[in-house]
Amino acid sequence: MDKKENKTTTTRRSFLKHTAAGAAGFMIVPRHVLGRGYIPPSDKLNIAAIGAGGKGSSDILRAWQDGANNVVALCDVDTERATGSRERWPKAALYKDFRKMLEEKKDEIDAVTISTPDHVHGVAAMTAMELGMHVYVQKPLTHNIYEARQLTEAARKYRVVTQMGNQGASNPDQQWIKDQFDKKVIGKVHTVHCWTNRPVWPQGIPFPTEKPAMPAQLSASDWDLFIGPADYVDYHPLFHPFKWRGWWNFGTGALGDMGCHIIDTPFRVLELGYPTEVECSVGQVFKRDWTPEYIPEGCPPASHVQVTFPASAKNKSDIKMIWNDGGIRPFHPDLVPADHDLGQEGSHNGVMMIGSKGIIMSSVYGQNPKIYLKNGDILTMTEEEKSANPLYDEPEYGHQRTWTEACKAGFDSKEHRALTSSFDYAGPLTETVLMGNLAIRSYSHAVENAEGNLEFNGRKKLLWDGDKMKITNYDDANQFVGRNYREGWKLI
Ligand SMILES: NC(=O)c1ccc[n+]([C@@H]2O[C@H](COP(=O)([O-])OP(=O)(O)OC[C@H]3O[C@@H](n4cnc5c(N)ncnc54)[C@H](O)[C@@H]3O)[C@@H](O)[C@H]2O)c1
């Protein structure tokens, strides 16, 4: 057993668990005498947040659960963005560099929420897991396929409890969809449509050239920490906050932003594995007549991607999954009445799984499923089904709470195995989502030929060997499987 593996078996959590169990026999004051709602310190996790502003503020709040756990440290490069969290937990230690926080507090922290921009997820999660900490990581799990594979394997190696922040995974509506599919209500599925109205932030635009001053709360070293493992670029409000999504250096575009919420439904229900083929086309931008802008650093304004999966034990038909973003959405199937919105109300996001006997349609997070059968029947969840599950009343369907409870129960516990998006599941889901991005980046990448003209050789169907993590028919595309890390940063 190496040193790192050994560390995971002696975390504060497991120490507390053992001492708490050992001490139980000697307890003089029964726990109920201590008062209703009292949680002994040994039953609380010490949690920390990496990224405490934006989505991070609600992730750590929901993991804290009104005091069921302790928030011991907060890390955010931008103190102003993290104001809400800092004020809520004034005693928590404050950091800007997550590496410093994890190292200095390694004996105190049991579990970490990671809600930074996408480019930091992999490095931050790996650092925490190596120290034996459980991790809740926002979606997409990582910035690229290689990182997703590494995190999935590391979670098993370090025996830590993990969950990706695609909260729809815990939505009971998804379970209903799964049950209907398992009962063969729509038969074998051959085509899946997924779509989103994202990007709803600037995307498909040339890289900014001006150098605006940094906001007062950010120093040069804060910005350097924001950049983290990515290529260095100067501060610009088109990157931070929130708008980093539209640049490959930091984000994963519309597909990366919404894919883990939307593709989650068919990936889970149909028990899909690694895809075998991917093909795409993307929207272009023209600032001049006839000459499209060449913006390989920016995610495109719209994309149309088709991913092929082989038949599985669960669904004995090949599947074509068609993804659209940027406002492009699928055509209205004949089976769906013309006055029914596709997917979400307003049709902004959605999923349709088209089977031999009918269609299952739902919104983002698997919400509000409807089934349209070829015999004309339309099936929806009953009111009893909708009210039976208390998860509907919890924010994000208890997705963060169930993770903290599984952390307390430990690796491979019943609670851990019941998690809906631990890395065993979330890793392959994220890989599938990022497979689309691999195709988009390959499509958008040009090489200059001898005449000085740009050639786009990646505009073709790409064949994928999932086990080897390799495009087999166009080697140039393999540069997008992983990334180079800036000096001083590494994944493993
Ligand atoms: N599950 C959901 O519904 C949901 C919703 C929104 C965002 N997200 C995900 O949450 C993540 C964050 O998105 P956001 O919209 O909150 O972005 P944001 O830019 O609004 O917030 C990110 C926060 O992380 C901080 N940060 C940036 N780099 C950091 C670093 N190296 N170390 C520590 N802190 C750092 C920023 O200062 C900011 O407070 C993304 O992965 C996104 O996909 C998920």
The ligand as a Gaussian input file, in Angstrom:
#p B3LYP/6-31G(d) Opt

LIG

0 1
 N      -25.550000      22.244000     -11.264000
 C      -25.992000      23.429000     -11.636000
 O      -27.189000      23.671000     -11.741000
 C      -24.994000      24.513000     -11.929000
 C      -25.419000      25.835000     -12.090000
 C      -24.463000      26.822000     -12.328000
 C      -23.123000      26.475000     -12.439000
 N      -22.750000      25.178000     -12.304000
 C      -21.319000      24.790000     -12.398000
 O      -20.646000      25.399000     -11.305000
 C      -19.340000      25.783000     -11.687000
 C      -19.177000      27.278000     -11.422000
 O      -20.064000      27.994000     -12.256000
 P      -20.585000      29.456000     -11.840000
 O      -21.685000      29.783000     -12.760000
 O      -20.857000      29.489000     -10.397000
 O      -19.302000      30.342000     -12.185000
 P      -18.920000      31.751000     -11.539000
 O      -17.826000      32.288000     -12.369000
 O      -20.146000      32.553000     -11.354000
 O      -18.401000      31.353000     -10.096000
 C      -17.220000      30.609000      -9.916000
 C      -16.657000      30.925000      -8.545000
 O      -15.405000      30.234000      -8.418000
 C      -14.390000      31.191000      -8.056000
 N      -13.124000      30.704000      -8.600000
 C      -12.665000      30.796000      -9.868000
 N      -11.480000      30.171000      -9.968000
 C      -11.183000      29.691000      -8.746000
 C      -10.092000      28.963000      -8.222000
 N       -9.049000      28.602000      -8.973000
 N      -10.105000      28.648000      -6.903000
 C      -11.138000      29.031000      -6.112000
 N      -12.204000      29.725000      -6.562000
 C      -12.222000      30.038000      -7.869000
 C      -14.875000      32.500000      -8.642000
 O      -14.279000      33.612000      -8.035000
 C      -16.368000      32.424000      -8.368000
 O      -16.695000      32.800000      -7.054000
 C      -19.203000      25.398000     -13.148000
 O      -18.559000      24.165000     -13.275000
 C      -20.626000      25.310000     -13.632000
 O      -20.780000      24.425000     -14.714000
 C      -23.651000      24.205000     -12.038000

